[in-house]
Amino acid sequence: MDLVARAYDSPDAQKLIAEVQQEYVTRYGEPDVTPTDPAEFEPPRGTFLVGYLDGIPVACAGWRAHDSDEPDFRDGDAELKRMYVVVEARRRGLSRLLLAAVEQSAVAAGRRRMILETAALQPESIALYISAGYQTIPGFGIYQDEPVSRYFGRDLP
């Protein structure tokens, strides 16, 4: 898989983001309504990656910076957002490659911890994060009081 930094609002990123939002609708009955601004994913305070197989966009993920001036965050936090692999490309280890690349990008930008929110109806995501060394952390953001929400973090090397 070729990973390329793209603008959050680029056509390939938007295509994949629409697909992940549809996945949320299928699993939870509604899309993720966490406020996101494409500018949050621009270096140096964020990055958005799109993965390509044979020139076709099949995966995406990005991070955006947070610091202690925001409630529930620490200086150096990077929040993982829109991690997704299309159905046809799953079970090939692409999500693990994508997660590692996102983490490397955050480290290169000086971020010290990757954090994320997922939910109980995404057991495959939870398994990935736990196997990658993520541990449960306190909730943050608009879903922190939702009983199905799960929060994970990992200190970055």
N, C-alpha and C positions, 0 to 999 in steps of 0.2 A: 504494500500500500504506500502510495506517495502522499505525504502530508504537506499541505500548503497553507500558510497563513492567509486568511481571507478576511475581508471586512464582514462584520456580523450581518450587515444588510446587503451583502453581495448576492447575486442570483443563486449560486450553488448553496451557500449557507442558508438562505431563506427557504429553498426547496426542502432541505433536510430538517430545518427547524419546523416547518409546517408538518412534516411527517412525524416528528417526535411529539408535536402538540396533538396530532391525531391519535397517537399511541396513548397519551394521557387521557384523551376523551374516551377511548375504548376502555381503559382500565379504571378510570375514576369518574367518568361522566362529564368532565369539563377539562379545558386546557389549563396549563399552568399560568396563573395570573400574576406571578412575581414580576414587579416592574423591572424592565430591562431597557437600557438605552444603548444603541449601537456604539456610541462613543466610549462606553465603559470597557469595551473589548479592544480598544486601540492601545498599542504600546505607548508608553511603558507601563501603563496601569491595567493592562489586559491584553489578551490575545485570543483569537478564534481560529481554530484549525479545521480544515476540511480534508478528509481522506479520499483518495481516488484509486480505483482499480481499473486499469485499462482506460483511463480518462473519464470514468464515470464517478460522480460523487456518491460515496457509500457510507461515509461516517463523518461525524463532527463533534466538537467539544471546544469549550473555551473557558477562560477564567477571567475574573475581574477582581481588582484589588479592594480590600477593606482594611481599615486601621482602627485603632482604639477610640478615635473621635466619633465612631458610630457605635450605638448600643450593641452589645453581644459580640463584638469583634475585638481581636487583638492586633497590635501593630504587626504588619507583615503577612496578614491573612490574604489568601487567594481563594475565591469561591468558584468551584467548578460548576459550570452551567451547560445545559443542552448536550450532554453526552448521549450519543446515539449512533447506532449502526443499523443500516437497513436490514430488513428480514433476510433477504437473499444472501447477505454477506456475513451473517452471524455464525458462530461456532468455529471461527477460524483464528481466534486470538487477536482480532483487530481492536477490540475494546481495550485490551491490555496494552497494546502498542500505542494506542491513542492516549490512554491515561498517562503512560510514561512520558510521552511527548509534551502533553499539557503541563505535567509537573516540571519537566526540564525547562520549559519556557518560563514558568513562574520563578524557578530558581534563578535563571539568567537575569530576571528582572528584579532580583533581590527579595522575593517573597520567601517567607519562612514556614508557612503552614498552609496546606490545602484543606479546605473545608467544603462540605456539600450537604444538601438536603435531598433525600429520596423518600420513598414510601414503602410500606409493607407489601403493597401489591406489585413490587418490582424485586422479587427475591433474587433474580439473576444479577441485578445490579448490586444488591447488598452483598451477595457472595463474592463478586469481583472486588469490591472495596475492602472487605474483610481479608480476602486472600492477598491483597496488595498492602496490607499493614495498617489499614484505617481502623480507628477505634471510635466508639460512641462518644459524642460530645453533646453539650447542652444545645437546645434548639435556638434558632435565630430566624429572623424574617417573618413574613406574613403567615407561614404555616406552622409556627412553633407551638401553637395550641391545638393543632389537629392530631387526633389520636393515632392516625396511620403514618404520620411523618416520622422519619428516622434521620438522624444527623450524625455525620462522621467527619473525622479529621485525621490528619497525619502530618507530623513535623517533616519538613522537607530537608534533604541533606544539604 
